[in-house]
Amino acid sequence: MKKEILTNKSRFGLYNLALERIDECQTSTGGIASFPDVFEKICRSFSIKKKEAWELLFMLRDFGMIEIVPFKGVIVK
């Protein structure tokens, strides 16, 4: 994800930080961040459990910031 997009969404505070952490997990093939990598990064960064990380991912999806790919991972839009 381009840095300009992240700076434009800086008003979201912790959501922006979560997007940056997810973006760090993305691979060069298809830009999909695998679920294990996302959960490791999110849970450690925010000291939350996996269930709470799922809630965060669904919230970001509802805001239109990410796309959840079933059985694969997450794509930051």
FENMO-V685398 format. One record per pair of residues at least 4 apart in sequence whose ideal C-beta (glycine too) atoms are under 7 Angstrom apart, sorted by the first residue. I is the first residue (numbers start at 1). J is the second residue. Records with the same first field share a line. If there is no record, write none. Layout:
BEGIN
I = J  J
END
This chain:
BEGIN
1 = 5  6  23  76
3 = 7
4 = 8
5 = 9
6 = 16  19  20
9 = 16
10 = 16
12 = 16
14 = 18
15 = 19  60
16 = 20
17 = 21
18 = 22  42  56  60
19 = 23  65  76
20 = 24
21 = 41  42  45
22 = 33  38  66  74  76
23 = 76
24 = 41
25 = 33  37  38  41
26 = 31  32  33  76
27 = 32
31 = 75
32 = 69  72  73  75
33 = 37  38  73  74
34 = 38  73
35 = 39  73
36 = 40
37 = 41
38 = 42  73  74
39 = 43  50  53
40 = 44
41 = 45
42 = 46  53  56
43 = 48  49  50  53
48 = 52  53
50 = 54
51 = 55
52 = 56
53 = 57
54 = 58
55 = 59
56 = 60
57 = 61  66  68  74
58 = 62
59 = 63
60 = 65  66
61 = 66  67  68
64 = 77
65 = 77
66 = 74  75  76  77
67 = 75  77
68 = 74
69 = 73  75
END
